[in-house]
């Protein structure tokens, strides 16, 4: 079964495709790579201070919530909001100098104050402030003059709208029908009155699937080529967004973006922020940019203007310094694709464009001054440093000015053909990852398909699977050709099963008591200070009281006399996460609204002691359901498929995914499948 490979699985590099917008609109957005985020609103006037005291809890743009400010008191801030130094043309010019190709501006944050003219509420910058200014219009027009694309941030949380749920700690409240109609009216205004919008950046809130779809369709109707962010929820997106200041360590099979603040502590202006040295921040954010682009994503870097509208000089200097680097090295960033290599390197990152490979030296300089790189297919036509071909690898001699010298050097290599993904070993299985989410708090890196790699001729495919998969419809794509496979009428393959296994006791703990460490995940004995967090349970399933965004963990050890595969029944509420000996076996969200769901999973036990840990996740329910038990059925099923034409010799990739899923970003739930060919 496939899970014997899970500890060795690697991330596949791919060029994502978008179905919601035109290919050309996607290519423009994807190729830009680097954009400016601007958090600017009433909160900027407060600068992270209330009643003369710094508010040290939470982001400063959410000061109304974290300082517990009454709505009428907070609203009075508008009477003093007159940012005379806000100069949209100056900010657009800064973005150009920084090497950014678009700007995303906060039209409305969680406080509900609109930075644009709107017929929906008087709580806006035109009617409620001495300035009388429409800042969205000013920024949109400035970007147009500067040749920059313009995007809009829009909060689905609104602390001012009477029919919205009240302020909460998690900002994932449900959206009432009245609030949804209010949002649609404002989105329509923003997409009608401000020219072309390159991306609409929804944030927070908890839409129902139909609410998310309505808003997504509204954007498609009004501006067909506007990219929609994943925080709209329920997998209605054109690009997914990582958690705040988060950087995935691999590529995704969907367009994605990392949004980063200049300081992790806040996005809006904070007058008392400790900023440190400009050079240190330049090095940090430049490496963040390179890392994101090297893994196939786009980078959105935030500034927070002051209450008077001025860009903080520190932030402007950081952006300008990064822009100077991009003036020299932009060819290694713009319009590039992810690294073709299936590992990261201690000396830095890699990008590519066509026949060109870029080695960006953001890491530690090797002691011998040489980079060893797995050799892609093709012949090197030119390189910016001396190199030496060896069996299976290329050695590049680093220039003296590289790595840790205050700058980031780039080695440029050109091949005689486009640089392709590095091949993998015969029989390897590689997951393709995407990003699935109900909302900001309920999201994860999903596996949307598996690539099986073979280097032989074949005429048949054999699928080995559990009774869980019986009846599922599978799409197997062989070198680009699709074959539909129905997993039905499979031949039974008996397993050794659970005979001879020695089961330890089950233990349960709540998420607040959880330590996600090797001492718990692996088979070592629990340390005394950890053991007290676990409660023994005799039952194989149960329901425990729960609060929002809570989880329950169930742990059980089993000693096996040999290496064998067993089938387990597991159950969870909103989603499940299963580990064996510290390695994740499977993870997915259950369908929207699920309160309990049982399923089967195949576990490859090793000889000796094994540790199984189940995580059941609860979203908004008052109870959390879990189940962990050996399955009564201990057999696999085999389905052989005869292809209409033989596949010839050479390297072949069979991509396998489940059909009929609610979203192309939902987990394919085929972790039990094993595939062989002959």
C-alpha positions as CSV (number, residue, x, y, z in Angstrom):
1,X,0.0,0.0,0.0
2,X,1.1,3.5,-0.7
3,X,1.6,4.6,2.9
4,X,4.9,2.8,3.1
5,X,6.2,5.7,0.9
6,X,4.7,8.5,3.0
7,X,7.8,9.2,5.0
8,X,9.6,9.8,1.7
9,X,6.9,11.8,-0.1
10,X,8.1,15.0,-1.9
11,X,6.4,18.1,-3.2
12,X,5.9,18.2,-6.9
13,X,6.7,21.4,-8.8
14,X,4.0,22.4,-11.2
15,X,2.6,25.4,-13.0
16,X,-0.9,25.9,-11.6
17,X,-3.9,26.5,-13.8
18,X,-6.9,28.7,-13.1
19,X,-10.4,28.0,-14.3
20,X,-12.2,31.1,-12.9
21,X,-10.3,33.7,-15.0
22,X,-8.8,33.8,-18.4
23,X,-5.3,32.2,-18.9
24,X,-4.0,35.7,-19.9
25,X,-5.3,37.3,-16.7
26,X,-3.8,34.5,-14.6
27,X,-0.4,34.8,-16.3
28,X,-0.3,38.5,-15.7
29,X,-1.1,38.0,-12.0
30,X,1.2,35.0,-11.5
31,X,4.1,36.7,-13.3
32,X,4.0,39.9,-11.3
33,X,5.2,38.0,-8.2
34,X,5.6,41.0,-5.9
35,X,3.0,43.5,-4.7
36,X,2.3,46.2,-2.1
37,X,-0.3,45.7,0.6
38,X,-1.5,48.9,2.4
39,X,-3.4,48.8,5.7
40,X,-4.8,52.3,6.3
41,X,-7.9,53.3,8.1
42,X,-9.3,54.8,11.4
43,X,-7.0,52.6,13.3
44,X,-4.0,54.4,11.8
45,X,-5.0,57.5,13.6
46,X,-4.8,55.6,16.9
47,X,-1.4,54.1,16.1
48,X,-1.8,51.2,18.6
49,X,-2.5,53.5,21.5
50,X,-5.7,53.9,23.5
51,X,-6.2,56.3,26.5
52,X,-2.5,57.1,26.3
53,X,-1.4,53.5,26.8
54,X,0.0,51.1,24.1
55,X,-2.3,48.2,23.4
56,X,0.0,45.3,23.3
57,X,-2.5,42.6,22.6
58,X,-3.3,41.7,19.0
59,X,-2.8,43.6,15.7
60,X,-3.1,47.4,15.9
61,X,-5.6,47.5,13.0
62,X,-7.9,45.5,15.3
63,X,-7.4,47.9,18.3
64,X,-11.2,48.3,18.7
65,X,-11.5,44.7,19.6
66,X,-8.3,44.1,21.5
67,X,-8.7,47.3,23.6
68,X,-12.4,46.7,24.2
69,X,-13.4,50.1,22.8
70,X,-17.1,50.9,22.6
71,X,-18.3,51.4,19.1
72,X,-19.4,55.0,19.6
73,X,-16.1,55.9,21.2
74,X,-14.2,54.3,18.4
75,X,-16.4,56.0,15.8
76,X,-15.5,59.4,17.2
77,X,-12.0,58.8,15.8
78,X,-13.4,59.6,12.4
79,X,-14.0,63.2,13.6
80,X,-10.2,63.6,13.9
81,X,-9.2,61.6,10.9
82,X,-7.7,64.0,8.4
83,X,-4.6,62.4,6.9
84,X,-3.2,65.4,5.0
85,X,0.0,63.7,4.2
86,X,-1.6,60.7,2.4
87,X,-0.3,61.1,-1.2
88,X,-1.4,58.3,-3.4
89,X,0.9,59.2,-6.2
90,X,3.9,59.2,-3.8
91,X,2.9,55.8,-2.6
92,X,2.5,54.5,-6.1
93,X,5.9,55.9,-7.0
94,X,7.4,54.1,-3.9
95,X,5.8,50.8,-5.1
96,X,7.5,51.3,-8.5
97,X,10.9,52.0,-6.9
98,X,10.4,48.9,-4.7
99,X,9.9,46.7,-7.8
100,X,6.3,46.0,-7.0
101,X,3.8,45.6,-9.8
102,X,0.5,46.1,-8.1
103,X,-1.0,47.6,-5.0
104,X,-3.7,46.1,-2.8
105,X,-5.5,48.7,-0.6
106,X,-7.8,48.2,2.4
107,X,-11.2,49.5,1.4
108,X,-12.8,48.3,4.6
109,X,-11.2,46.5,7.6
110,X,-13.0,44.6,10.5
111,X,-14.0,47.9,12.1
112,X,-16.4,48.5,9.2
113,X,-15.2,51.9,8.4
114,X,-15.2,52.4,4.6
115,X,-12.3,54.2,2.9
116,X,-14.5,54.9,-0.1
117,X,-17.7,56.7,-1.1
118,X,-20.6,54.3,-0.5
119,X,-24.4,54.6,-0.5
120,X,-24.7,51.7,2.0
121,X,-23.5,53.6,5.1
122,X,-22.5,57.1,6.3
123,X,-19.6,55.4,8.1
124,X,-17.1,56.3,5.4
125,X,-14.1,58.6,4.8
126,X,-16.1,60.9,2.5
127,X,-19.0,61.7,4.8
128,X,-17.7,61.0,8.3
129,X,-14.2,62.6,8.4
130,X,-12.9,66.2,8.0
131,X,-10.9,65.0,5.0
132,X,-14.0,64.2,2.9
133,X,-11.7,62.0,0.7
134,X,-12.3,58.8,-1.2
135,X,-9.0,57.0,-0.6
136,X,-9.8,54.0,-2.7
137,X,-10.4,56.3,-5.7
138,X,-7.2,58.2,-5.0
139,X,-5.2,55.1,-4.8
140,X,-6.8,53.5,-7.9
141,X,-6.2,56.5,-10.0
142,X,-2.6,56.9,-8.8
143,X,-1.9,53.3,-9.7
144,X,-3.3,53.8,-13.1
145,X,-1.1,56.8,-13.7
146,X,2.0,54.8,-12.4
147,X,1.3,51.8,-14.6
148,X,0.5,49.6,-11.6
149,X,-2.3,47.1,-11.2
150,X,-4.8,47.9,-8.4
151,X,-6.4,45.4,-6.0
152,X,-8.9,45.8,-3.2
153,X,-8.9,44.3,0.3
154,X,-12.4,43.8,1.8
155,X,-13.2,42.5,5.2
156,X,-16.2,40.1,5.5
157,X,-16.2,41.0,9.2
158,X,-17.9,44.3,10.0
159,X,-18.0,45.4,13.7
160,X,-20.2,48.5,12.8
161,X,-23.0,46.9,10.8
162,X,-26.0,46.2,13.2
163,X,-26.9,42.9,11.6
164,X,-23.4,41.4,11.8
165,X,-22.5,39.2,14.6
166,X,-20.6,40.9,17.5
167,X,-16.9,41.2,17.9
168,X,-15.3,37.9,18.6
169,X,-11.7,36.7,19.4
170,X,-11.4,34.6,16.2
171,X,-13.0,36.8,13.5
172,X,-14.7,33.8,11.9
173,X,-18.3,34.6,12.9
174,X,-21.1,33.5,10.6
175,X,-22.4,36.0,8.1
176,X,-26.1,36.8,8.6
177,X,-28.4,37.1,5.6
178,X,-28.6,40.9,6.1
179,X,-24.8,41.2,6.4
180,X,-24.4,39.2,3.3
181,X,-26.6,41.5,1.2
182,X,-24.8,44.5,2.7
183,X,-21.5,43.0,1.6
184,X,-22.7,42.3,-1.9
185,X,-23.9,45.9,-2.3
186,X,-20.4,47.2,-1.2
187,X,-18.6,44.7,-3.4
188,X,-20.7,45.8,-6.4
189,X,-19.8,49.5,-5.7
190,X,-16.1,48.7,-5.5
191,X,-16.1,46.6,-8.7
192,X,-18.1,49.2,-10.6
193,X,-16.8,52.6,-9.6
194,X,-13.0,52.2,-9.5
195,X,-11.8,50.9,-12.8
196,X,-10.1,47.6,-13.5
197,X,-9.4,45.6,-10.3
198,X,-6.6,43.0,-10.5
199,X,-7.5,41.1,-7.4
200,X,-10.3,41.2,-4.8
201,X,-8.8,40.3,-1.4
202,X,-11.7,39.0,0.8
203,X,-10.7,38.4,4.5
204,X,-12.1,36.6,7.5
205,X,-15.8,35.8,8.4
206,X,-17.5,32.5,8.0
207,X,-19.6,32.3,4.8
208,X,-21.9,29.4,4.0
209,X,-21.0,27.7,0.7
210,X,-23.8,29.5,-1.1
211,X,-22.7,32.9,0.3
212,X,-19.1,32.3,-0.9
213,X,-20.4,31.2,-4.3
214,X,-22.6,34.3,-4.7
215,X,-19.8,36.7,-3.9
216,X,-17.4,34.8,-6.2
217,X,-20.0,34.9,-9.0
218,X,-20.6,38.6,-8.4
219,X,-16.9,39.3,-9.0
220,X,-16.9,37.1,-12.1
221,X,-19.9,39.0,-13.4
222,X,-18.6,42.5,-12.9
223,X,-14.9,42.0,-13.6
224,X,-14.2,38.6,-15.3
225,X,-10.4,38.9,-15.0
226,X,-10.3,39.9,-11.3
227,X,-8.5,37.3,-9.2
228,X,-10.4,36.3,-6.0
229,X,-8.6,35.4,-2.8
230,X,-9.1,32.1,-0.9
231,X,-10.3,33.8,2.3
232,X,-13.7,34.1,0.7
233,X,-14.0,30.6,2.0
234,X,-15.4,27.2,0.9
235,X,-12.8,26.8,-1.9
236,X,-14.3,29.7,-4.0
237,X,-11.1,31.3,-5.1
238,X,-8.7,31.9,-7.9
239,X,-5.7,32.0,-5.6
240,X,-5.3,30.8,-2.1
241,X,-3.7,32.8,0.7
242,X,-1.4,31.4,3.4
243,X,-2.0,32.3,7.0
244,X,-0.6,35.7,8.1
245,X,3.2,35.8,7.6
246,X,3.3,32.1,6.7
247,X,5.6,30.6,4.1
248,X,4.9,27.1,2.8
249,X,8.0,24.9,2.3
250,X,6.8,23.5,-1.0
251,X,4.9,24.2,-4.1
252,X,1.1,23.9,-4.5
253,X,-1.1,22.7,-7.3
254,X,-3.0,26.0,-7.3
255,X,-2.1,29.7,-7.5
256,X,-1.1,31.0,-4.1
257,X,0.1,34.0,-2.3
258,X,1.9,34.8,1.0
259,X,0.8,38.0,2.6
260,X,3.5,39.5,5.0
261,X,3.5,42.4,7.3
262,X,6.7,44.4,7.8
263,X,6.5,43.3,11.5
264,X,4.7,40.1,12.5
265,X,3.1,41.9,15.4
266,X,0.9,44.2,13.3
267,X,-0.3,45.3,9.9
268,X,-1.7,48.7,10.7
269,X,0.5,51.5,11.9
270,X,1.9,51.1,15.5
271,X,3.6,54.2,16.8
272,X,5.6,52.3,19.4
273,X,6.8,49.5,17.2
274,X,10.5,48.5,17.7
275,X,11.8,48.5,14.2
276,X,15.5,47.6,14.5
277,X,18.0,48.1,11.7
278,X,16.9,48.7,8.1
279,X,19.5,46.3,6.8
280,X,18.3,43.4,8.9
281,X,14.7,43.9,7.8
282,X,15.8,44.2,4.1
283,X,17.6,40.8,4.4
284,X,14.6,39.2,6.1
285,X,12.0,40.4,3.6
286,X,14.2,39.8,0.6
287,X,14.7,36.2,1.6
288,X,11.0,35.9,2.2
289,X,10.3,37.1,-1.3
290,X,12.9,34.8,-2.9
291,X,11.6,31.8,-0.9
292,X,7.9,32.4,-1.9
293,X,8.8,32.8,-5.6
294,X,11.1,29.8,-5.5
295,X,8.2,27.7,-4.3
296,X,5.9,29.0,-7.0
297,X,4.0,31.7,-5.1
298,X,3.4,35.5,-5.1
299,X,4.5,37.8,-2.4
300,X,2.3,40.6,-0.9
301,X,4.3,42.9,1.4
302,X,2.5,45.3,3.7
303,X,3.1,48.9,4.8
304,X,1.0,50.7,7.4
305,X,0.9,54.5,6.9
306,X,0.6,56.8,9.9
307,X,-2.5,58.5,11.0
308,X,-1.5,61.6,9.0
309,X,-1.1,59.4,5.9
310,X,2.7,59.4,5.7
311,X,4.6,56.2,4.9
312,X,6.9,55.3,7.8
313,X,10.4,56.2,6.6
314,X,11.8,52.9,7.9
315,X,9.3,50.9,5.8
316,X,10.0,53.1,2.7
317,X,13.8,52.5,3.1
318,X,13.3,48.7,3.3
319,X,11.2,48.7,0.1
320,X,13.6,50.9,-1.8
321,X,16.6,48.7,-0.8
322,X,14.7,45.6,-2.1
323,X,13.8,47.5,-5.2
324,X,17.5,48.2,-5.8
325,X,18.2,44.5,-5.7
326,X,15.4,43.8,-8.1
327,X,16.7,46.4,-10.5
328,X,19.8,44.2,-10.8
329,X,18.2,40.8,-10.4
330,X,14.5,41.0,-11.4
331,X,15.0,38.5,-14.2
332,X,15.4,35.9,-11.4
333,X,12.0,36.8,-9.9
334,X,9.5,38.2,-12.4
335,X,7.6,35.7,-14.7
336,X,9.5,32.8,-13.2
337,X,8.3,29.4,-12.1
338,X,9.1,27.3,-9.1
339,X,12.3,25.4,-8.6
340,X,12.6,22.1,-10.6
341,X,14.4,20.4,-7.7
342,X,12.6,18.4,-5.1
343,X,14.6,19.6,-2.1
344,X,15.8,22.9,-0.7
345,X,19.5,23.8,-0.4
346,X,21.4,25.3,2.5
347,X,23.1,27.8,0.2
348,X,19.8,29.3,-1.2
349,X,16.9,29.1,-3.5
350,X,16.2,28.3,-7.2
351,X,13.9,29.8,-9.8
352,X,13.5,29.1,-13.6
353,X,12.2,30.6,-16.7
354,X,12.3,28.6,-19.9
355,X,15.9,27.6,-20.6
356,X,17.1,29.7,-17.7
357,X,17.9,28.6,-14.2
358,X,18.6,31.1,-11.4
359,X,20.5,30.1,-8.3
360,X,19.8,32.8,-5.7
361,X,22.3,32.7,-2.8
362,X,20.2,33.5,0.2
363,X,21.7,30.9,2.5
364,X,25.1,29.8,4.0
365,X,28.2,29.9,1.8
366,X,29.6,26.3,1.5
367,X,33.0,25.9,3.1
368,X,34.7,24.9,-0.1
369,X,33.1,27.7,-2.1
370,X,31.2,25.4,-4.4
371,X,27.6,24.6,-5.1
372,X,26.6,21.0,-5.9
373,X,23.4,20.8,-7.9
374,X,21.6,17.8,-9.3
375,X,22.0,18.0,-13.1
376,X,18.8,18.7,-15.0
377,X,18.4,17.3,-18.5
378,X,20.1,19.2,-21.3
379,X,23.4,20.8,-21.9
380,X,24.6,24.1,-20.3
381,X,25.0,26.8,-22.9
382,X,26.3,29.5,-20.6
383,X,26.8,30.2,-16.9
384,X,27.8,33.4,-15.0
385,X,30.4,31.5,-12.9
386,X,32.8,28.6,-13.7
387,X,31.2,25.2,-13.5
388,X,32.2,21.5,-13.8
389,X,30.0,18.7,-15.0
390,X,30.2,15.5,-13.0
391,X,28.2,12.3,-13.0
392,X,24.6,13.3,-11.9
393,X,25.6,16.7,-10.7
394,X,27.1,20.1,-11.6
395,X,29.6,22.0,-9.5
396,X,29.5,25.8,-9.6
397,X,32.3,27.9,-8.2
398,X,30.8,30.7,-6.1
399,X,31.9,34.3,-6.6
400,X,33.7,35.9,-3.7
401,X,30.8,38.2,-3.1
402,X,28.1,35.7,-2.3
403,X,26.1,34.6,0.7
404,X,26.1,36.6,3.9
405,X,27.9,39.7,2.6
406,X,24.9,42.1,2.9
407,X,23.8,41.3,-0.7
408,X,22.2,38.3,-2.4
409,X,24.1,37.2,-5.5
410,X,22.5,35.3,-8.4
411,X,24.1,32.7,-10.6
412,X,22.5,32.5,-14.0
413,X,22.6,29.3,-16.0
414,X,21.2,28.7,-19.5
415,X,20.5,25.3,-20.9
416,X,19.8,24.2,-24.5
417,X,16.2,23.3,-23.6
418,X,13.6,24.4,-21.1
419,X,14.4,23.3,-17.6
420,X,12.0,20.5,-16.5
421,X,11.2,19.0,-13.2
422,X,13.8,16.6,-12.0
423,X,12.6,13.0,-12.5
424,X,12.0,10.7,-9.5
425,X,12.7,7.1,-8.8
426,X,10.8,4.2,-10.4
427,X,7.7,3.4,-8.5
428,X,7.7,6.6,-6.4
429,X,4.4,8.3,-5.6
430,X,4.3,12.0,-5.3
431,X,1.3,14.0,-3.9
432,X,0.1,17.1,-5.6
433,X,-0.9,19.7,-3.0
434,X,-3.5,22.4,-3.0
435,X,-5.1,24.5,-0.3
436,X,-8.7,23.8,1.0
437,X,-10.6,26.0,3.4
438,X,-14.0,26.6,4.9
439,X,-12.7,29.9,6.3
440,X,-9.5,31.5,7.8
441,X,-9.6,29.3,10.9
442,X,-10.5,26.0,9.1
443,X,-8.0,25.4,6.3
444,X,-5.2,23.0,5.5
445,X,-2.8,21.9,2.7
446,X,-4.9,19.3,0.8
447,X,-3.7,16.5,-1.4
448,X,-5.7,16.8,-4.6
449,X,-4.0,13.9,-6.6
450,X,-1.0,11.5,-6.7
451,X,1.6,11.1,-9.4
452,X,2.9,7.6,-9.8
453,X,6.2,7.4,-11.6
454,X,7.2,4.4,-13.8
455,X,10.0,3.7,-16.2
456,X,8.8,0.8,-18.2
457,X,6.3,-0.3,-20.8
458,X,2.9,-1.5,-19.6
459,X,-0.6,-2.5,-20.7
460,X,-2.5,-2.9,-17.4
461,X,-2.9,-1.0,-14.2
462,X,-3.7,-2.7,-10.9
463,X,-5.4,-0.6,-8.1
464,X,-5.1,-2.0,-4.6
465,X,-7.5,-0.4,-2.2
466,X,-9.6,-0.9,0.9
467,X,-13.4,-1.4,1.1
468,X,-13.5,2.3,1.9
469,X,-12.8,3.1,-1.8
470,X,-15.2,0.5,-3.3
471,X,-17.5,2.4,-5.7
472,X,-15.4,5.5,-6.1
473,X,-14.8,6.9,-9.5
474,X,-11.2,7.5,-10.3
475,X,-9.5,9.5,-13.1
476,X,-6.2,8.1,-14.1
477,X,-4.2,10.4,-16.4
478,X,-1.3,8.7,-18.2
479,X,1.1,11.1,-19.9
480,X,-1.8,13.5,-20.4
481,X,-4.4,10.9,-21.6
482,X,-7.4,10.4,-19.3
483,X,-8.9,7.0,-18.3
484,X,-11.9,6.7,-16.1
485,X,-11.7,3.8,-13.6
486,X,-14.6,2.6,-11.4
487,X,-13.4,0.9,-8.3
488,X,-15.9,-1.9,-8.1
489,X,-16.1,-5.7,-8.0
490,X,-12.6,-5.8,-6.6
491,X,-11.0,-9.1,-5.9
492,X,-10.4,-9.7,-2.1
493,X,-6.8,-9.8,-0.9
494,X,-6.7,-11.0,2.8
495,X,-4.4,-9.3,5.3
496,X,-2.7,-10.7,8.3
497,X,-5.0,-8.4,10.2
498,X,-5.0,-7.9,14.0
499,X,-4.1,-11.4,15.1
500,X,-1.0,-11.4,17.3
501,X,-1.1,-7.6,17.9
502,X,-0.7,-6.3,21.5
503,X,-2.8,-3.2,22.0
504,X,-1.9,-0.6,24.6
505,X,-4.5,1.6,26.4
506,X,-6.2,4.5,24.7
507,X,-5.5,8.0,26.0
508,X,-7.4,11.2,25.2
509,X,-6.5,14.9,25.6
510,X,-8.0,18.2,24.5
511,X,-6.2,20.7,22.3
512,X,-5.3,23.0,25.1
513,X,-3.3,20.2,26.7
514,X,-1.6,19.0,23.5
515,X,2.1,19.0,22.8
516,X,2.8,18.4,19.2
517,X,6.3,17.0,19.8
518,X,8.2,13.8,19.0
519,X,7.9,12.8,22.6
520,X,4.1,12.4,22.1
521,X,3.9,11.6,18.3
522,X,6.5,8.9,18.3
523,X,6.7,5.7,20.3
524,X,8.9,7.0,23.2
525,X,7.5,6.7,26.6
526,X,5.6,9.8,27.7
527,X,7.4,12.0,30.0
528,X,5.7,12.4,33.5
529,X,4.8,16.0,32.9
530,X,3.0,15.1,29.7
531,X,1.3,11.9,30.9
532,X,-1.0,13.9,33.3
533,X,-2.5,15.6,30.2
534,X,-3.9,12.3,28.9
535,X,-7.0,10.7,30.3
536,X,-7.4,6.9,29.8
537,X,-10.5,5.9,27.9
538,X,-11.9,2.4,27.5
539,X,-14.3,3.0,24.6
540,X,-13.2,3.0,21.0
541,X,-15.3,6.0,20.2
542,X,-16.9,8.9,22.0
543,X,-18.2,12.4,22.1
544,X,-16.6,15.1,24.3
545,X,-17.8,18.7,25.1
546,X,-16.1,21.2,22.9
547,X,-15.7,24.9,22.1
548,X,-15.1,26.7,18.9
549,X,-12.0,25.8,17.0
550,X,-11.2,23.0,19.4
551,X,-9.7,19.5,18.8
552,X,-9.5,16.2,20.6
553,X,-6.5,13.8,20.4
554,X,-6.7,10.1,20.9
555,X,-3.5,8.1,21.2
556,X,-3.0,4.3,21.2
557,X,0.2,2.2,21.1
558,X,0.2,-1.2,19.4
559,X,3.1,-3.8,19.3
560,X,3.3,-5.9,16.1
561,X,5.4,-9.1,15.8
562,X,6.3,-8.2,12.2
563,X,5.8,-5.5,9.5
564,X,2.2,-5.7,8.4
565,X,-0.7,-3.6,7.2
566,X,-3.9,-3.3,9.2
567,X,-7.2,-1.5,8.6
568,X,-8.5,0.9,11.2
569,X,-11.8,2.7,11.5
570,X,-11.5,6.3,12.5
571,X,-14.0,9.1,13.0
572,X,-14.0,12.8,13.4
573,X,-16.2,15.9,13.3
574,X,-15.2,18.9,11.1
575,X,-11.9,17.2,10.0
576,X,-9.4,14.5,10.9
577,X,-5.7,14.2,11.1
578,X,-4.0,10.8,11.6
579,X,-0.4,10.1,12.5
580,X,1.6,6.8,12.7
581,X,4.9,6.9,14.5
582,X,5.2,10.7,14.0
583,X,4.4,10.6,10.3
584,X,1.1,12.0,8.9
585,X,-0.9,9.3,7.2
586,X,-3.8,11.4,6.1
587,X,-5.6,14.7,6.8
588,X,-8.7,16.3,5.4
589,X,-11.7,18.4,6.2
590,X,-15.1,16.6,6.2
591,X,-17.9,17.9,4.1
592,X,-19.3,21.3,5.2
593,X,-21.6,20.9,8.2
594,X,-20.5,17.4,9.2
595,X,-20.8,16.7,12.9
596,X,-19.5,13.1,12.7
597,X,-18.1,10.9,10.0
598,X,-16.6,7.4,10.1
599,X,-14.0,6.1,7.5
600,X,-11.4,3.4,7.0
601,X,-7.6,3.9,6.8
602,X,-4.8,1.5,6.1
603,X,-1.8,1.6,8.5
604,X,1.6,0.1,7.7
605,X,2.8,-1.1,11.1
606,X,6.5,-1.7,11.7
607,X,7.8,-4.6,13.7
608,X,7.8,-3.6,17.4
609,X,6.0,-0.7,19.1
610,X,3.9,1.7,17.0
611,X,2.0,4.8,18.1
612,X,-1.2,6.0,16.5
613,X,-2.5,9.5,17.1
614,X,-5.9,10.7,15.9
615,X,-6.9,14.4,15.8
616,X,-10.6,15.2,15.4
617,X,-11.2,18.9,14.7
618,X,-14.3,20.8,15.8
619,X,-15.3,24.1,14.0
620,X,-18.3,25.5,15.8
621,X,-20.1,22.6,17.4
622,X,-20.6,22.1,21.1
623,X,-19.4,18.5,20.8
624,X,-16.5,16.7,19.2
625,X,-16.8,13.2,18.0
626,X,-13.9,10.7,17.7
627,X,-13.4,7.1,16.8
628,X,-10.3,4.9,16.8
629,X,-10.7,1.1,16.4
630,X,-9.5,-1.8,14.4
631,X,-11.8,-2.4,11.4
632,X,-13.9,-5.7,11.4
633,X,-12.9,-6.1,7.7
634,X,-9.2,-7.0,7.3
635,X,-8.8,-7.3,3.6
636,X,-7.9,-5.2,0.5
637,X,-9.5,-5.2,-2.9
638,X,-7.8,-5.4,-6.3
639,X,-9.1,-4.0,-9.5
640,X,-7.1,-4.6,-12.8
641,X,-7.6,-2.3,-15.7
642,X,-6.6,-3.3,-19.3
643,X,-5.6,-0.2,-21.3
644,X,-6.9,0.0,-24.9
645,X,-3.3,0.6,-26.1
646,X,0.0,-0.4,-24.6
647,X,2.2,2.3,-23.1
648,X,5.7,2.2,-24.5
649,X,9.1,2.2,-22.9
650,X,10.3,5.3,-21.2
651,X,9.4,7.5,-18.2
652,X,5.7,7.8,-17.5
653,X,3.6,9.6,-14.9
654,X,0.1,8.3,-13.9
655,X,-1.8,11.0,-12.1
656,X,-4.6,9.6,-10.0
657,X,-7.5,11.6,-8.5
658,X,-11.1,11.0,-7.3
659,X,-13.9,12.4,-9.5
660,X,-17.0,14.1,-8.4
661,X,-15.5,16.1,-5.5
662,X,-17.1,19.5,-4.5
663,X,-14.0,21.4,-5.3
664,X,-10.7,21.0,-7.3
665,X,-9.0,22.0,-4.1
666,X,-10.7,19.4,-1.8
667,X,-8.6,16.5,-0.7
668,X,-8.9,13.5,-3.1
669,X,-9.1,11.1,-0.1
670,X,-7.1,8.4,-1.8
671,X,-4.4,7.8,0.8
672,X,-5.3,4.1,0.9
673,X,-4.7,3.5,-2.9
674,X,-1.7,1.6,-4.2
675,X,-1.0,1.4,-7.9
676,X,1.2,-1.0,-9.9
677,X,1.6,-1.6,-13.7
678,X,2.6,-4.5,-15.9
